[in-house]
Amino acid sequence: MALIQTIVIALFTLGVLVAFHEYGHFWVARRCGVMVLRFSIGFGKAIWQTTDRHGTEYTIAAIPLGGYVKMLDEREGDVDPSERAAAFNRQSVWKRIAIVSAGPLANFLLAVLVFWALFFRGESGLLPVIDRVEPDTPAYFAGLETGQEIVSVDGRETPTVNALSFRLLERLGDTGDIEIAARYPGSEVVYSSTAPINRWLAGVENPDPLDGLGITLEMPVILAVVDEVTPEGPAERAGFLSGDEIVAADEEKIGEWADWVDYVRSRPEVPLVATIIRDGLRLPIKVVPERRSLEGGDIGSVGMSVRIPAFPEERVRRFDRGPLEALKAAVVRTLDLTLFTFESMVKMVKGLISPDNLSGPITIAKIAASSAESGLWSWFGFLALLSVSLGALNLLPIPVLDGGHLLFYGIEAISGRAVPERIQAFGYQLGFAMVLSLMAFALYNDVARL
């Protein structure tokens, strides 16, 4: 059941991204006067289709790994003389550039819209306050101290823990100095210092930037108190209720939620007895964690979420944005993620970021399912991140991708002549081999993590 749910969520997520991407091509093509023959989500045999009054066929196909928009084109078959003006190849180079660019731009637009909704809804995060500085680390040599709040990295504000982590991730593989500004609680005096780095975390799989910097942040203690149980999951069948506090597992003390998670994960399909406190009474509950496959191997899961305690207000930074302010923040976030994606790809080519971090469909499916289990808004956040990645990847100047077409059309716009067909054909063959190899490597990484 869990596997089927993961597949369904992954296919739905991919379908949303592909639909937006292809609709971008479709919408601009129509407005440029190009006849669209087919709008397809998926490849292969159609499992559903319909036709509109313009003669465009809409299809959902059996192989749900992408999609395409098929336009009238004299290079792909005979075209009636009366329809030649509506053929894609008859359009000006600038119209063709607009049509091809519209797919990735639609993905960026989707990311902006989702981030806008998230930011307008309200955003909050913990202040990045240092709990411990490890000796002989970049943070130690920068003079950072326990109790300081990190307010900026390289001149960019870090109002929350998530913002700090992202700014540090931008420096992966770099050599030089990380500029860090920090202050003590209640003080307006900001201390600036530099943390020396040399090929920082280069080649490390799943790098932890905070650990690499040498700091541990203050995090509130989260007790093992049940918030919600998954319907028909092991926890619900065993009798767990919202509000139950788990204090022991097989007579082993459970102090925090992380202790309970570690205990359950290490025992897939192994019965255990949890001791809970409910209405002041200590009660035993027997539960059998179901087996789930994640990166690194199989784990146990009982299907419950933790009740997050109310953090001290002085430790939480909240952002309540109006519509325009939320839109501005959404555009900035999308641009930051797009630039980060391109920079990461360049660093990966240079060997500054481990190619083992490249993920394929299996990892994406797992993350999609996990984010959906965490709630609708969590899934929306993952959808926005994935949409940015899809848009950026499609802009790479590799033939068969949108960026490859833009490369050829850009040369045509500058030189005034189209790139010869034989060169384009060779480029598409080479590009197809590159993309296929990249997909195979990403899939290999996924399988290696199982």
KEVEXGU-420257 format. One line per 5 residues: number of its first residue (from 0); their letters; for each residue x, y, z of C-alpha. Coordinates in nm, 4 decimals. Example, Ala and Ser with C-alpha at 12.3 -4.5 7.8 and 13.67 -1.06 7.14 Angstrom:
REM KEVEXGU-420257
0> AS> 1.2300,-0.4500,0.7800  1.3670,-0.1060,0.7140
This chain:
REM KEVEXGU-420257
0> MALIQ> 0.0000,0.0000,0.0000  0.2828,0.2409,0.0888  0.4562,0.1654,-0.2428  0.1396,0.2273,-0.4428  0.0815,0.5538,-0.2551
5> TIVIA> 0.4386,0.6660,-0.3276  0.3995,0.5878,-0.6979  0.0645,0.7673,-0.7239  0.1925,1.0819,-0.5496  0.5107,1.0820,-0.7588
10> LFTLG> 0.3184,1.0465,-1.0862  0.0749,1.3191,-0.9855  0.3630,1.5527,-0.8926  0.5409,1.4832,-1.2201  0.2157,1.5257,-1.4104
15> VLVAF> 0.1591,1.8732,-1.2633  0.5129,1.9828,-1.3547  0.4944,1.8405,-1.7073  0.1490,1.9898,-1.7670  0.2689,2.3390,-1.6721
20> HEYGH> 0.5861,2.3041,-1.8801  0.4097,2.1834,-2.1938  0.1239,2.4308,-2.1516  0.3843,2.7085,-2.1672  0.4929,2.5857,-2.5124
25> FWVAR> 0.1290,2.5354,-2.6146  0.0011,2.8747,-2.5014  0.2753,3.0765,-2.6740  0.2614,2.8618,-2.9902  -0.1115,2.9329,-3.0261
30> RCGVM> -0.0510,3.3052,-2.9856  0.2249,3.2984,-3.2447  -0.0163,3.1470,-3.4961  0.1304,2.7964,-3.4903  -0.1039,2.5002,-3.5328
35> VLRFS> -0.0762,2.2598,-3.2388  -0.1553,1.9024,-3.3384  -0.1184,1.7272,-3.0038  -0.0761,1.8122,-2.6347  0.0362,1.4959,-2.4562
40> IGFGK> 0.1103,1.4141,-2.0947  0.3207,1.0991,-2.1170  0.4446,0.8969,-2.4119  0.3281,0.5888,-2.5994  -0.0245,0.4572,-2.6366
45> AIWQT> -0.3041,0.6929,-2.5350  -0.5201,0.5881,-2.2413  -0.7419,0.8976,-2.2720  -0.7778,1.1605,-2.5424  -1.0089,1.4282,-2.6757
50> TDRHG> -0.9997,1.6896,-2.9542  -1.0916,2.0593,-2.9351  -1.2496,2.2827,-3.2005  -0.9047,2.3848,-3.3296  -0.8218,2.0245,-3.4116
55> TEYTI> -0.5724,1.9874,-3.1246  -0.5651,1.6398,-2.9719  -0.5222,1.6242,-2.5931  -0.3756,1.2971,-2.4678  -0.2787,1.1208,-2.1481
60> AAIPL> -0.0431,0.8414,-2.2500  0.0624,0.5140,-2.0898  0.4256,0.6035,-2.0128  0.4004,0.8917,-1.7607  0.7617,1.0094,-1.7833
65> GGYVK> 0.7318,1.3477,-1.9483  0.5194,1.4964,-2.2218  0.5293,1.6937,-2.5433  0.3527,1.9435,-2.7676  0.3471,1.8380,-3.1333
70> MLDER> 0.3216,2.1314,-3.3716  0.2667,2.1453,-3.7471  0.6141,2.1281,-3.9055  0.7176,2.0711,-4.2677  1.0278,1.8841,-4.1494
75> EGDVD> 0.8107,1.6095,-4.0032  0.5777,1.5448,-4.2951  0.3792,1.6932,-4.5805  0.1862,2.0093,-4.5004  -0.1093,2.1356,-4.6983
80> PSERA> -0.0153,2.4606,-4.8785  -0.3086,2.6375,-4.7128  -0.1642,2.5583,-4.3681  0.2042,2.6291,-4.4270  0.1860,2.9724,-4.2634
85> AAFNR> 0.0857,2.7957,-3.9408  0.3869,2.5590,-3.9456  0.6463,2.5970,-3.6709  0.9401,2.5978,-3.9119  0.7865,2.8894,-4.1072
90> QSVWK> 0.7886,3.1203,-3.8030  1.0500,3.3885,-3.7447  1.3449,3.2911,-3.5290  1.2184,3.5198,-3.2528  0.8790,3.3456,-3.2438
95> RIAIV> 1.0507,3.0076,-3.2293  1.2685,3.1312,-2.9431  0.9574,3.2537,-2.7605  0.7781,2.9200,-2.8057  1.0739,2.7122,-2.6867
100> SAGPL> 1.1492,2.9439,-2.3919  0.7890,2.9289,-2.2718  0.8230,2.5783,-2.1249  1.0969,2.6534,-1.8700  0.9436,2.9958,-1.8013
105> ANFLL> 0.6138,2.8243,-1.7167  0.7972,2.6141,-1.4570  0.9511,2.9262,-1.3042  0.6077,3.0909,-1.3036  0.4606,2.7882,-1.1235
110> AVLVF> 0.7343,2.8166,-0.8596  0.6607,3.1877,-0.8131  0.2870,3.1219,-0.7728  0.3425,2.8447,-0.5172  0.5961,3.0463,-0.3177
115> WALFF> 0.3608,3.3447,-0.3300  0.0840,3.1339,-0.1737  0.3218,2.9993,0.0911  0.4576,3.3421,0.1811  0.1150,3.5105,0.1786
120> RGESG> -0.0120,3.2359,0.4102  0.2624,3.3266,0.6573  0.6137,3.2060,0.7208  0.8063,3.1463,1.0394  1.1372,2.9965,1.1428
125> LLPVI> 1.3735,2.9533,1.4336  1.6471,3.2082,1.4937  1.9938,3.0668,1.4099  2.1498,3.0873,1.7577  2.4761,2.8987,1.8177
130> DRVEP> 2.4673,2.6285,2.0848  2.8183,2.4897,2.0384  3.1299,2.5639,1.8311  3.3587,2.2702,1.7545  3.7343,2.3304,1.7905
135> DTPAY> 3.9594,2.3602,1.4849  3.6719,2.4282,1.2455  3.5987,2.7279,1.0180  3.3558,2.8654,1.2794  3.6194,2.8296,1.5533
140> FAGLE> 3.8812,3.0187,1.3535  3.6218,3.2857,1.2715  3.5774,3.3482,1.6439  3.2104,3.2544,1.6606  3.0830,3.1862,2.0120
145> TGQEI> 2.8024,3.0073,2.1913  2.4920,3.2239,2.2287  2.5523,3.4383,1.9203  2.2854,3.4724,1.6532  2.4191,3.4553,1.2966
150> VSVDG> 2.2569,3.7474,1.1157  2.4175,3.7259,0.7720  2.6481,3.5209,0.5491  2.8443,3.6968,0.2738  2.6305,4.0040,0.3249
155> RETPT> 2.3010,3.8136,0.2781  2.0638,3.8132,0.5741  1.9987,3.4829,0.7555  1.6883,3.5478,0.9661  1.6082,3.1781,1.0152
160> VNALS> 1.7841,2.8428,1.0411  1.6647,2.7490,0.6921  1.7966,3.0745,0.5460  2.1352,3.0176,0.7108  2.1577,2.6626,0.5741
165> FRLLE> 2.0767,2.7813,0.2213  2.3372,3.0596,0.2275  2.5999,2.8113,0.3428  2.4993,2.5605,0.0750  2.5754,2.8270,-0.1847
170> RLGDT> 2.9418,2.8083,-0.0792  2.9865,2.4328,-0.1268  3.3157,2.3502,-0.2964  3.4492,2.7073,-0.2665  3.7919,2.8188,-0.1543
175> GDIEI> 3.8515,3.1477,0.0276  3.6544,3.3014,0.3135  3.2933,3.2918,0.4265  3.1958,3.6300,0.5708  2.9831,3.5824,0.8818
180> AARYP> 2.8101,3.8493,1.0880  2.6777,3.7636,1.4351  2.5456,3.9345,1.7471  2.4554,3.8486,2.1041  2.0888,3.8316,2.2120
185> GSEVV> 1.9468,4.1720,2.3009  2.2434,4.3548,2.1462  2.2479,4.5637,1.8303  2.6265,4.5338,1.7995  2.7156,4.3107,1.5050
190> YSSTA> 3.0518,4.1345,1.4932  3.1874,4.0499,1.1491  3.4480,3.7834,1.0865  3.5658,3.5447,0.8174  3.5757,3.1647,0.8197
195> PINRW> 3.8542,3.0234,0.5987  3.7539,2.7398,0.3632  3.9394,2.5293,0.1071  3.7286,2.3270,-0.1410  3.4722,2.3289,0.1361
200> LAGVE> 3.2893,1.9942,0.1618  3.3944,1.9159,-0.1971  3.3042,1.5628,-0.2962  3.0975,1.4987,0.0171  2.7714,1.3134,-0.0388
205> NPDPL> 2.4707,1.4774,0.1324  2.6827,1.7577,0.2858  2.5657,1.9186,0.6108  2.6741,2.2851,0.5890  2.6232,2.3574,0.9604
210> DGLGI> 2.8304,2.0580,1.0611  3.0903,2.1509,0.7992  3.1122,2.5011,0.9409  3.1613,2.3512,1.2866  2.8525,2.4736,1.4708
215> TLEMP> 2.5482,2.3245,1.6387  2.2445,2.5487,1.6684  2.0146,2.5772,1.9682  1.7079,2.3639,1.9045  1.4125,2.3220,2.1422
220> VILAV> 1.3577,1.9840,2.3050  1.0779,1.8000,2.1280  0.9199,1.5331,2.3468  0.7718,1.2158,2.1973  0.4121,1.3357,2.2082
225> VDEVT> 0.1803,1.2071,1.9365  0.0048,1.4696,1.7252  -0.1726,1.2692,1.4557  -0.1788,0.9037,1.3525  -0.2025,0.7889,0.9909
230> PEGPA> -0.5422,0.6326,0.9149  -0.5185,0.2525,0.9062  -0.1478,0.2714,0.9902  0.0291,0.0562,1.2513  -0.0036,0.3255,1.5204
235> ERAGF> -0.3797,0.3648,1.4723  -0.4338,-0.0117,1.4664  -0.2297,-0.0455,1.7872  -0.4444,0.2130,1.9639  -0.2274,0.5254,1.9802
240> LSGDE> -0.4191,0.8513,2.0259  -0.3326,1.2148,1.9771  -0.1728,1.3505,2.2939  -0.0100,1.0239,2.4025  0.3408,1.0824,2.5415
245> IVAAD> 0.5818,0.7961,2.4718  0.8256,0.7578,2.7600  0.9748,0.4135,2.6946  1.0108,0.1473,2.4262  1.0722,-0.2101,2.5389
250> EEKIG> 1.1589,-0.0592,2.8814  1.4268,0.1585,2.7213  1.3810,0.5248,2.8182  1.2575,0.7601,2.5477  1.3507,1.1191,2.6276
255> EWADW> 1.2828,1.2989,2.2998  1.0954,1.2411,1.9748  1.4261,1.1689,1.7980  1.4875,0.8774,2.0374  1.1520,0.7242,1.9460
260> VDYVR> 1.2092,0.7753,1.5709  1.5533,0.6106,1.5886  1.4150,0.3162,1.7868  1.1262,0.2549,1.5464  1.3346,0.2994,1.2333
265> SRPEV> 1.5847,0.0387,1.3474  1.3111,-0.2252,1.3891  1.1111,-0.2777,1.0685  0.8508,-0.5520,1.1210  0.9829,-0.6193,1.4730
270> PLVAT> 0.7136,-0.6026,1.7462  0.7829,-0.3564,2.0264  0.6037,-0.2394,2.3388  0.5759,0.1350,2.3919  0.4988,0.2792,2.7336
275> IIRDG> 0.2800,0.5880,2.7085  0.1284,0.8387,2.9484  -0.2386,0.9091,2.8795  -0.4523,1.1104,3.1198  -0.1865,1.0641,3.3872
280> LRLPI> -0.1787,0.6842,3.3525  0.1108,0.4730,3.2238  -0.0121,0.2259,2.9607  0.1655,-0.0327,2.7424  0.0901,-0.0473,2.3687
285> KVVPE> 0.2227,-0.3172,2.1400  0.2940,-0.2058,1.7824  0.4693,-0.3593,1.4821  0.6497,-0.1010,1.2612  0.5882,-0.1578,0.8919
290> RRSLE> 0.8857,-0.1821,0.6569  0.9588,0.1145,0.4294  1.2415,0.1622,0.1802  1.4343,0.4876,0.1992  1.7830,0.6087,0.1138
295> GGDIG> 2.0349,0.3921,0.2928  1.8089,0.0887,0.3401  1.4817,-0.0279,0.4926  1.3404,0.1402,0.8011  1.0497,0.0884,1.0366
300> SVGMS> 0.7516,0.3245,1.0434  0.4381,0.3308,1.2578  0.2594,0.6234,1.0925  0.2429,0.9090,1.3404  0.3492,1.2722,1.3588
305> VRIPA> 0.4958,1.4630,1.6506  0.3231,1.7423,1.8391  0.5500,2.0417,1.7954  0.5686,2.2405,2.1191  0.5075,2.6121,2.1240
310> FPEER> 0.8535,2.7627,2.0986  0.9379,3.0687,2.3068  0.8245,3.3688,2.1074  1.1673,3.5306,2.1314  1.3143,3.2264,1.9509
315> VRRFD> 1.0774,3.2466,1.6546  1.0894,3.4962,1.3703  0.7617,3.5413,1.1855  0.6965,3.6955,0.8447  0.3486,3.8265,0.7747
320> RGPLE> 0.3506,3.9593,0.4191  0.0878,4.1380,0.2162  0.0113,4.0260,-0.1412  0.2746,4.2461,-0.3111  0.5427,4.1796,-0.0513
325> ALKAA> 0.4759,3.8054,-0.0776  0.5029,3.8262,-0.4562  0.8376,4.0048,-0.4338  0.9682,3.7449,-0.1881  0.8447,3.4651,-0.4183
330> VVRTL> 1.0278,3.6105,-0.7189  1.3482,3.6530,-0.5158  1.3250,3.2959,-0.3820  1.2730,3.1563,-0.7336  1.5685,3.3538,-0.8710
335> DLTLF> 1.7913,3.2436,-0.5815  1.7030,2.8784,-0.6348  1.7524,2.9056,-1.0117  2.0991,3.0574,-0.9750  2.1839,2.8017,-0.7058
340> TFESM> 2.0815,2.5194,-0.9406  2.3014,2.6482,-1.2242  2.5971,2.7125,-0.9906  2.5635,2.3642,-0.8412  2.5675,2.2054,-1.1876
345> VKMVK> 2.8830,2.3991,-1.2799  3.0493,2.2939,-0.9528  2.9504,1.9332,-1.0152  3.1189,1.9442,-1.3567  3.4301,2.0928,-1.1930
350> GLISP> 3.4300,1.8189,-0.9292  3.3546,2.0588,-0.6419  3.0238,1.8887,-0.5623  2.9981,1.5119,-0.5538  2.7987,1.3685,-0.8467
355> DNLSG> 2.6641,1.1175,-0.5929  2.4266,1.3962,-0.4853  2.2515,1.3706,-0.8220  1.9090,1.2157,-0.7675  1.6798,1.0314,-1.0035
360> PITIA> 1.3122,0.9316,-1.0165  1.3236,0.6948,-0.7182  1.4552,0.9592,-0.4781  1.2186,1.2210,-0.6189  0.9253,0.9837,-0.5723
365> KIAAS> 1.0187,0.9166,-0.2101  1.0587,1.2861,-0.1280  0.7288,1.3677,-0.3005  0.5476,1.1033,-0.0965  0.7184,1.2094,0.2260
370> SAESG> 0.6309,1.5765,0.1725  0.2709,1.4860,0.0955  0.2505,1.2890,0.4207  0.3769,1.5975,0.6053  0.0845,1.8001,0.4730
375> LWSWF> -0.0413,1.9785,0.1629  0.1696,2.2900,0.2179  0.4841,2.0808,0.2548  0.4044,1.9132,-0.0781  0.3508,2.2534,-0.2396
380> GFLAL> 0.6951,2.3604,-0.1195  0.8555,2.0513,-0.2732  0.6587,2.1071,-0.5951  0.8029,2.4595,-0.6217  1.1599,2.3361,-0.5661
385> LSVSL> 1.1174,2.0627,-0.8270  0.9620,2.3069,-1.0732  1.2643,2.5359,-1.0469  1.4969,2.2393,-1.1040  1.2992,2.1236,-1.4088
390> GALNL> 1.2995,2.4736,-1.5586  1.6732,2.5182,-1.5014  1.7660,2.1750,-1.6362  1.5655,2.2341,-1.9528  1.7629,2.5538,-2.0177
395> LPIPV> 2.0946,2.3680,-2.0356  2.2437,2.4124,-2.3861  2.2122,2.0432,-2.4666  2.0370,1.9481,-2.7925  1.7014,1.7686,-2.7350
400> LDGGH> 1.6463,1.9963,-2.4331  1.4838,2.3374,-2.4729  1.8214,2.4989,-2.4090  1.9701,2.3112,-2.7055  1.7000,2.4449,-2.9365
405> LLFYG> 1.7602,2.7940,-2.7994  2.1322,2.7528,-2.8708  2.0645,2.6757,-3.2377  1.8073,2.9545,-3.2698  2.0426,3.1996,-3.0981
410> IEAIS> 2.3141,3.1214,-3.3519  2.0572,3.1727,-3.6277  1.9461,3.5066,-3.4822  2.3052,3.6331,-3.4675  2.4334,3.4965,-3.7989
415> GRAVP> 2.1130,3.5377,-3.9982  2.1337,3.1747,-4.1163  1.9902,2.8578,-3.9700  2.2300,2.5955,-3.8394  2.2568,2.3237,-4.1110
420> ERIQA> 2.0155,2.0328,-4.0594  2.2944,1.7719,-4.0529  2.4699,1.9568,-3.7682  2.1434,1.9870,-3.5778  2.0725,1.6169,-3.6321
425> FGYQL> 2.4169,1.5213,-3.5017  2.3686,1.7537,-3.2065  2.0349,1.5923,-3.1198  2.1900,1.2443,-3.1312  2.4759,1.3571,-2.9064
430> GFAMV> 2.2373,1.5397,-2.6731  2.0089,1.2370,-2.6484  2.3059,1.0199,-2.5514  2.4135,1.2751,-2.2879  2.0668,1.3028,-2.1359
435> LSLMA> 2.0221,0.9248,-2.1372  2.3603,0.8804,-1.9659  2.2718,1.1433,-1.7058  1.9395,0.9757,-1.6334  2.1087,0.6363,-1.6053
440> FALYN> 2.3664,0.7750,-1.3613  2.0972,0.9397,-1.1493  1.9019,0.6131,-1.1442  2.2205,0.4297,-1.0436  2.2613,0.6704,-0.7509
445> DVARL> 1.9024,0.6007,-0.6489  1.9532,0.2245,-0.6547  2.2864,0.2539,-0.4706  2.1089,0.4343,-0.1864  1.8535,0.1544,-0.1406
